[in-house]
């Protein structure tokens, strides 16, 4: 094979790869245009996660929980929202001094994480928050009362 024909062969192969790459890119781009809703849901998730991470006060955490409840009213049975609401209730319980409010938020955490597990039984984060909040309630009630050994 002459060196000129070899270079021409490589050049043709390279041009074919570039064309194929362009087609793959366009195919990917056009296929994503029809799936804007999941992208918006992801955007909402990241926005609320950011709000949660930046929340310092009880009131800020309550606002995050309210936003999640609003989303769940419009789109019920969404496990990714349910466990985030459970997480918010856990944090709300940590940020209050009232035992009644703590108990209420731990109960809400357990209920919301249990809802996560109904729609997504393999949700590790759902099991985590349910166990965490049950444990915190157990600490409040005392270990024996939480195990129902002593009435």
N, C-alpha and C positions, 0 to 999 in steps of 0.2 A: 504494500500500500504506500503510495506516495504521501509525503508529508502534507502537501496541499489538500489532497482528498481527505486525509485524516482530520485536518482542522475543519474542513467543510462539514464532515460527518458530526464532529463534536458541536459545531455551531448549530447545525440542524436539530440535534438532540436538545441542546440548551434552549432553543427557541420553542420547541415542543413542550418542555417543562414549564417555561414561563407562561405559555398559553394555557396549559393545564392548571397552573396555579391561579391564574386570573379567573378561569371558569369555576374553580372550587370556591374562591373568594366570593364571586357573585352569587353562586348557588347558596352559600352560607348566609350571605347578607339578605337575599330575598326570602329565604326560609325563616329568618328571624323576624321579618316584618309582620308576619301573621301571628306572632306570639308576643305581642306587646303586653298583655295582661300579666303573665308571670313576671315580666321585668318590672312592672309597676308594683306588684306584690313584693318583689325582692327589695325594691326601693323603699316601700313602706316599712319592711322589716328592718332594713339597715337604719332608717331614720329613727324608728322607735328604739332600736338597740342603742343608738347614739344618745338619744334623750335619756334613756335609762342609765347609761354609764355616766352621764354628766349630772344626773339628779343627786342632790346632796340632802335636801330637806324632805320632810314628810309630805309637804304640799307638792313638791315637784314629782315625787314618786306617785302620789295620788293622781296627778295629771296624766302621767304615763299610763297608769292603770285605767283611767277613764277613757283615754284614747284607744286602748286595746279593747275595752268593753264595747265601745262604739263600733269598732271594726268587726267584732264578733256578732254584734246584732245584725249587721248587714250581710256578713258571710259566716254563718254558724258552722260548727264542727270543723274548725281549722286547728289541727293539733299544734302547728307552729305558733299560733296566737295563744292557745290555751296554756301551754307551758310557760310562755312569757308572762301571762297574767298571773300564773302561780308564782313565778319568780318575783313579780312586783309585790304580791301580797306578802311573801316572805320578807322582802326588804321593808315593806311598810310595818310589819310586826317588829322588826329590829329597830325601827326609828321611833317607836312610841314607848312611853313609860306606863301607859294604862294597861293593866293586865287584861281587862275586858276586850280592849282593842287588839291586843296581841293575840288573844285566843280566837277572836273573830277572824283576823287575817290568817292565822295558821289554818283555821277551818276552811277558809276560802282557798288557800293554797292547796290543801288536800283535795277539795272538790274539783278545782281546775286541773290539777295534775291527773286526777282520776279520769276526767273527761278526755284528756290527752290520750290516756291509755285505752279508752274505749274505741277511739277512732284510729289509733296507731299503737297496737299492743307491743311493738318492739321498740318503743321510745325510751331510751336509756335516761334521757333528761326528765321525762315524765316520772319514771320510777324514782329518780334521784330527789326531785322536789317533794314528791309524796312522802318518801321516807324521811327526808329532812324535816318537814313540817310535822309529821307524826312524832318524830323524836323530840321536837321542841315542845309540842303539846304535852308529851310524856314528862318532860322536865318540869313543866308548869304544874302538872297534876301530881307528880311524884311517881317514881318508877313502879311501885306496886299497884297504884290505882290505874296506871296506864295499861298494865298487864291484866287488870281485873282479877287479881289474886285476892286482894283484900278490898272489901266494899266500903 
